[in-house]
Amino acid sequence: MPFRINPVKNRAKMYRALRDYFDRCGFLEVETPLLTPAPIPESHIELFRTERITDDESPSPLFLVPSPEVWLKILLSEGAPSLYEIGRCFRNGEQLDRWHRLEFTMLEWYGIGASAEKNITEMQNVLTACINAVNPGAPAEISAAFRVLSMEEVFRDFAGFSLESDLVNAGLVESNSGKTDSQSAEAYMMEAYAADVLGARLKEHGLPGCGETDSAADLFHRLFLTLVEEALPADRPLILTDWPALVPTLARRIPGTPWAERWELYVRNVEVANCYGEETDEMILRDFWDSEADAKSGSAVRADFETDWPELVAKGLPSCSGVAVGLDRLLALIRGDQGLGGLDLFDISDMIRR
């Protein structure tokens, strides 16, 4: 296969535009390790594991990072300014299809004092900078001003019911004190009730209901992927805000609501970016870490998840919002490609089969 120069040039132009933009905005570019002894546990992400051989030849596990978040938040906790990184990330178990790869490039940035809402404007500016560098004539479905819709709006419009009402009725509401009912002694009962309610919604639409091992988060994702995601408008980029707080993430909760301060960017119905208003409460961080580590206990590859990361982050992380952007997907979409294949310099699928 002849060397494809255009994707290489396009990528270089986009990275240069990104660095120029963030430098002008006063962000510091950093480079963090690709290996970590203690990745943030996320039950839906499988890790690539390797081993360090110590002087006494005993193995010590290390993991390729699925994102630089574990390192960037430590830097912020130690007093770093608003920062960003463009780096390689690795996720095992990914299907090799049009929009998924085992190894990919991510842009991740954190703005100190920023909210998730403010980062919508930042994301629009980032997208515009990339388009101007690579394909200034990109169509409106790529380049137009963002449409912003909430999760409640898209469920009402495309699934035909109020997700907010279901979650509120299940008691999954963030109190003004910062303590959610889902963190109380009634957590399991409310989780079970929420699962029953969402399972009933699935049955209403002729879909399999709640199984024995299904969590409320599992059922939400099934409803969203089946009834909503493919129906999302794609005539221009879409920001989808206010995701249910019942989905385990490190996004801070919105008081008085069942929502988390989180949005995702879709371009041509392809997920490109994910943003959180970052959680800083030590109890919530520790609860997330421990529960997600427990959920990975059946995973084929897991780490020794004992760590003081939640305490370190809670002690020093300033109020901030972070955004993670899949740069391979973004570049392919700006170029007008129908998948990532046009960017691949090496076909990893063929290499794996050899």
C-alpha positions as CSV (number, residue, x, y, z in Angstrom):
1,M,0.0,0.0,0.0
2,P,1.5,3.4,-1.0
3,F,2.3,5.9,1.7
4,R,-0.7,8.2,2.2
5,I,0.6,11.7,2.6
6,N,-2.6,13.6,2.9
7,P,-3.8,12.1,6.2
8,V,-0.4,12.7,7.7
9,K,-0.4,16.4,6.6
10,N,-4.0,16.9,7.8
11,R,-3.1,15.5,11.3
12,A,0.0,17.7,11.6
13,K,-2.1,20.8,10.6
14,M,-4.8,19.9,13.1
15,Y,-2.3,19.4,16.0
16,R,-0.6,22.6,15.2
17,A,-3.9,24.5,15.2
18,L,-4.8,22.9,18.6
19,R,-1.5,23.9,20.1
20,D,-1.8,27.4,18.8
21,Y,-5.3,27.8,20.1
22,F,-4.6,26.5,23.6
23,D,-1.3,28.4,23.8
24,R,-3.2,31.6,23.0
25,C,-5.8,30.8,25.7
26,G,-3.0,30.4,28.3
27,F,-3.2,26.6,28.7
28,L,0.0,24.7,29.5
29,E,0.8,21.7,27.4
30,V,2.0,18.7,29.4
31,E,3.2,15.2,28.5
32,T,2.3,12.4,31.0
33,P,3.2,8.8,31.2
34,L,1.6,6.1,29.1
35,L,2.0,3.6,31.9
36,T,0.4,3.7,35.3
37,P,0.4,1.3,38.2
38,A,-3.1,2.4,39.3
39,P,-5.5,3.4,36.5
40,I,-8.8,4.9,37.4
41,P,-11.2,1.9,37.5
42,E,-14.0,2.1,35.0
43,S,-16.1,-1.0,34.9
44,H,-16.9,-0.6,31.1
45,I,-13.3,-0.2,30.0
46,E,-10.9,-3.1,29.7
47,L,-7.2,-2.4,30.2
48,F,-4.0,-3.4,28.5
49,R,-1.7,-4.9,31.2
50,T,2.0,-5.4,31.2
51,E,4.6,-6.0,33.9
52,R,7.7,-4.4,35.2
53,I,10.5,-6.8,36.2
54,T,12.1,-5.7,39.4
55,D,15.6,-6.3,40.6
56,D,14.5,-9.5,42.4
57,E,12.7,-10.5,39.2
58,S,9.3,-10.3,40.8
59,P,6.7,-8.9,38.4
60,S,4.9,-5.6,39.2
61,P,1.8,-4.8,37.1
62,L,1.6,-1.7,35.0
63,F,-1.2,-0.6,32.7
64,L,-1.4,1.4,29.5
65,V,-3.6,4.5,30.1
66,P,-7.1,4.5,28.7
67,S,-6.9,8.3,29.1
68,P,-4.4,10.8,30.7
69,E,-7.0,11.8,33.4
70,V,-5.3,9.8,36.2
71,W,-2.1,11.9,35.7
72,L,-3.6,15.3,34.7
73,K,-5.7,15.5,37.8
74,I,-2.7,14.9,40.0
75,L,-0.9,17.7,38.3
76,L,-3.9,20.0,38.8
77,S,-4.0,19.0,42.5
78,E,-0.4,19.9,42.8
79,G,-1.1,23.5,41.6
80,A,-0.7,23.2,37.8
81,P,-2.6,25.9,35.8
82,S,-5.2,25.1,33.2
83,L,-3.6,22.4,31.0
84,Y,-4.0,20.1,28.1
85,E,-2.4,17.0,26.5
86,I,-2.4,15.4,23.1
87,G,-1.5,11.8,23.7
88,R,-2.0,8.1,22.8
89,C,-4.5,6.1,24.7
90,F,-5.3,2.4,24.8
91,R,-8.5,0.4,25.5
92,N,-8.7,-3.3,25.3
93,G,-11.8,-5.2,24.2
94,E,-12.8,-2.6,21.7
95,Q,-14.4,-3.8,18.5
96,L,-12.3,-3.0,15.5
97,D,-14.9,-1.3,13.3
98,R,-15.3,2.0,11.4
99,W,-15.0,4.2,14.6
100,H,-13.1,2.1,17.1
101,R,-9.5,1.3,17.6
102,L,-7.4,-0.3,20.4
103,E,-5.0,2.6,20.2
104,F,-6.0,6.1,19.5
105,T,-5.1,9.8,20.1
106,M,-6.9,11.9,22.7
107,L,-7.0,15.6,23.4
108,E,-7.8,16.2,27.0
109,W,-8.0,19.6,28.6
110,Y,-9.0,21.1,32.0
111,G,-10.0,24.7,32.6
112,I,-9.6,25.9,36.2
113,G,-12.7,27.6,37.3
114,A,-14.6,26.5,34.2
115,S,-18.0,24.8,34.2
116,A,-19.1,22.2,31.7
117,E,-21.4,24.9,30.2
118,K,-18.4,27.2,29.6
119,N,-16.5,24.3,27.9
120,I,-19.3,24.1,25.3
121,T,-18.0,27.4,23.9
122,E,-14.4,26.2,24.2
123,M,-15.3,23.1,22.3
124,Q,-16.9,25.1,19.5
125,N,-13.7,27.2,19.3
126,V,-11.6,24.0,19.2
127,L,-13.7,22.5,16.4
128,T,-13.6,25.7,14.4
129,A,-9.8,25.9,14.7
130,C,-9.5,22.3,13.5
131,I,-11.8,22.8,10.6
132,N,-10.0,25.9,9.5
133,A,-6.7,24.0,9.5
134,V,-7.9,20.9,7.7
135,N,-11.0,21.6,5.6
136,P,-12.3,25.2,5.7
137,G,-15.2,24.2,3.3
138,A,-16.6,21.5,5.6
139,P,-20.4,21.2,5.4
140,A,-22.8,22.5,8.0
141,E,-23.2,19.1,9.6
142,I,-19.6,19.5,10.7
143,S,-19.0,23.2,11.0
144,A,-22.3,24.8,12.0
145,A,-22.9,26.3,15.5
146,F,-23.7,23.6,18.0
147,R,-27.3,22.5,18.7
148,V,-27.6,22.0,22.5
149,L,-30.2,19.6,23.8
150,S,-30.7,18.0,27.3
151,M,-31.1,14.3,27.9
152,E,-34.6,15.0,29.2
153,E,-35.5,16.8,25.9
154,V,-34.3,13.9,23.7
155,F,-36.0,11.3,25.8
156,R,-39.3,13.2,25.6
157,D,-38.9,13.8,21.8
158,F,-37.6,10.4,20.7
159,A,-38.6,7.9,23.4
160,G,-41.9,9.5,24.3
161,F,-41.6,9.8,28.1
162,S,-40.0,12.0,30.7
163,L,-36.8,10.4,32.0
164,E,-36.5,13.1,34.6
165,S,-39.9,12.1,36.1
166,D,-38.9,8.5,36.3
167,L,-35.6,9.3,38.0
168,V,-37.2,11.8,40.4
169,N,-39.9,9.3,41.4
170,A,-37.2,6.7,42.1
171,G,-35.6,9.2,44.6
172,L,-32.4,9.7,42.6
173,V,-32.1,13.4,43.2
174,E,-29.1,15.3,44.4
175,S,-29.8,17.3,47.5
176,N,-28.7,20.8,48.1
177,S,-26.4,19.5,50.8
178,G,-24.3,17.6,48.3
179,K,-25.3,14.1,49.6
180,T,-27.4,12.1,47.2
181,D,-30.0,9.6,48.2
182,S,-28.1,7.0,46.2
183,Q,-25.3,7.4,48.8
184,S,-27.6,6.9,51.7
185,A,-28.7,3.6,53.5
186,E,-31.6,3.4,51.1
187,A,-29.2,3.3,48.0
188,Y,-29.9,-0.3,47.1
189,M,-33.7,0.0,47.4
190,M,-33.6,3.1,45.2
191,E,-31.3,1.5,42.7
192,A,-33.7,-1.5,42.5
193,Y,-36.7,0.7,42.1
194,A,-35.0,2.8,39.3
195,A,-34.1,-0.5,37.6
196,D,-37.7,-1.6,37.8
197,V,-39.0,1.7,36.4
198,L,-36.5,1.7,33.5
199,G,-37.1,-2.0,32.8
200,A,-40.8,-1.3,32.5
201,R,-40.0,1.4,30.0
202,L,-38.1,-1.1,27.9
203,K,-41.0,-3.5,28.0
204,E,-43.4,-0.7,26.9
205,H,-41.3,-0.5,23.7
206,G,-41.2,-4.2,23.1
207,L,-37.6,-4.6,24.3
208,P,-36.2,-7.0,26.9
209,G,-36.8,-5.7,30.4
210,C,-34.7,-5.9,33.6
211,G,-32.5,-9.0,34.0
212,E,-31.1,-10.2,37.2
213,T,-27.7,-8.6,36.7
214,D,-28.9,-5.4,35.1
215,S,-28.2,-2.1,36.9
216,A,-30.3,1.0,36.5
217,A,-27.3,2.4,34.5
218,D,-27.3,-0.6,32.2
219,L,-31.0,-0.1,31.5
220,F,-30.6,3.6,30.9
221,H,-27.9,2.9,28.3
222,R,-30.1,0.3,26.6
223,L,-33.0,2.8,26.4
224,F,-30.7,5.5,25.1
225,L,-28.9,3.4,22.5
226,T,-32.1,1.7,21.3
227,L,-34.6,4.5,21.3
228,V,-32.7,7.8,21.3
229,E,-29.1,7.8,20.0
230,E,-29.8,6.9,16.3
231,A,-32.7,9.4,16.2
232,L,-30.5,12.4,17.3
233,P,-30.5,15.2,14.7
234,A,-27.3,15.2,12.7
235,D,-27.7,18.3,10.5
236,R,-25.2,20.1,12.7
237,P,-23.0,19.2,15.6
238,L,-25.0,18.3,18.7
239,I,-24.2,18.8,22.4
240,L,-26.2,16.5,24.6
241,T,-26.2,17.8,28.2
242,D,-27.3,16.6,31.7
243,W,-26.7,12.9,31.8
244,P,-28.2,10.8,34.6
245,A,-26.2,10.9,37.8
246,L,-27.0,7.2,38.3
247,V,-24.4,6.4,35.6
248,P,-21.1,6.1,37.6
249,T,-18.7,8.9,36.5
250,L,-16.5,11.5,38.0
251,A,-18.9,14.3,36.9
252,R,-20.2,16.4,39.8
253,R,-24.0,16.2,40.5
254,I,-26.4,19.1,39.8
255,P,-28.1,19.9,43.1
256,G,-31.9,19.4,43.2
257,T,-31.9,17.2,40.1
258,P,-31.2,13.6,39.1
259,W,-28.5,14.9,36.6
260,A,-24.8,15.1,36.5
261,E,-22.8,18.1,35.0
262,R,-21.8,16.3,31.8
263,W,-22.2,16.6,28.1
264,E,-21.2,14.8,25.0
265,L,-20.5,16.1,21.5
266,Y,-22.0,14.2,18.5
267,V,-20.9,15.0,14.9
268,R,-22.8,13.2,12.2
269,N,-24.2,11.0,15.0
270,V,-20.6,9.9,16.0
271,E,-19.6,10.6,19.6
272,V,-16.5,12.8,19.5
273,A,-16.1,14.4,22.9
274,N,-17.1,14.0,26.6
275,C,-17.1,16.7,29.2
276,Y,-17.5,16.7,33.0
277,G,-17.8,19.4,35.6
278,E,-15.2,17.6,37.8
279,E,-16.1,16.1,41.1
280,T,-13.9,17.1,44.1
281,D,-15.7,15.6,47.1
282,E,-13.5,13.0,48.7
283,M,-16.3,10.7,49.8
284,I,-17.8,10.6,46.3
285,L,-14.4,10.1,44.7
286,R,-13.5,7.2,47.0
287,D,-17.0,5.7,46.7
288,F,-16.6,5.8,42.8
289,W,-13.1,4.3,42.9
290,D,-14.1,1.4,45.3
291,S,-17.4,0.6,43.6
292,E,-15.9,0.6,40.1
293,A,-13.0,-1.5,41.3
294,D,-15.4,-4.0,42.8
295,A,-17.4,-4.1,39.5
296,K,-14.2,-5.0,37.7
297,S,-13.5,-8.0,39.9
298,G,-14.8,-10.3,37.2
299,S,-12.7,-8.7,34.5
300,A,-10.1,-10.7,32.7
301,V,-7.6,-7.9,33.3
302,R,-7.7,-5.9,36.5
303,A,-5.3,-3.9,38.7
304,D,-4.6,-3.8,42.3
305,F,-6.8,-0.8,42.7
306,E,-5.7,0.2,46.2
307,T,-4.6,3.8,45.9
308,D,-4.6,7.1,47.6
309,W,-5.6,8.9,44.3
310,P,-9.1,9.9,45.5
311,E,-7.7,11.5,48.6
312,L,-4.9,13.3,46.7
313,V,-7.3,14.7,44.1
314,A,-9.9,15.7,46.7
315,K,-7.3,17.5,48.7
316,G,-6.0,19.7,45.9
317,L,-8.1,19.6,42.8
318,P,-9.6,23.1,42.1
319,S,-13.0,23.6,40.7
320,C,-12.6,22.8,37.1
321,S,-14.2,21.2,34.0
322,G,-12.4,18.7,31.7
323,V,-13.0,17.6,28.1
324,A,-11.8,14.5,26.3
325,V,-11.8,14.6,22.5
326,G,-11.1,11.6,20.2
327,L,-8.9,13.3,17.7
328,D,-8.9,10.4,15.2
329,R,-12.6,10.5,14.9
330,L,-12.6,14.3,14.8
331,L,-10.1,14.4,12.0
332,A,-11.9,11.8,10.0
333,L,-15.2,13.6,10.3
334,I,-13.6,16.9,9.3
335,R,-12.0,15.3,6.2
336,G,-15.4,13.8,5.2
337,D,-14.3,10.2,5.8
338,Q,-16.8,7.5,6.6
339,G,-14.6,6.0,9.3
340,L,-11.1,5.8,10.6
341,G,-9.7,3.6,7.8
342,G,-8.5,6.5,5.7
343,L,-6.2,7.6,8.6
344,D,-4.7,4.2,9.3
345,L,-1.0,4.0,8.2
346,F,-1.0,0.4,9.4
347,D,-3.9,-2.1,9.4
348,I,-3.8,-3.4,13.0
349,S,-6.5,-6.0,12.2
350,D,-4.2,-7.6,9.6
351,M,-1.2,-7.5,11.9
352,I,-3.2,-9.2,14.7
353,R,-4.2,-12.0,12.4
354,R,-0.7,-12.7,11.3
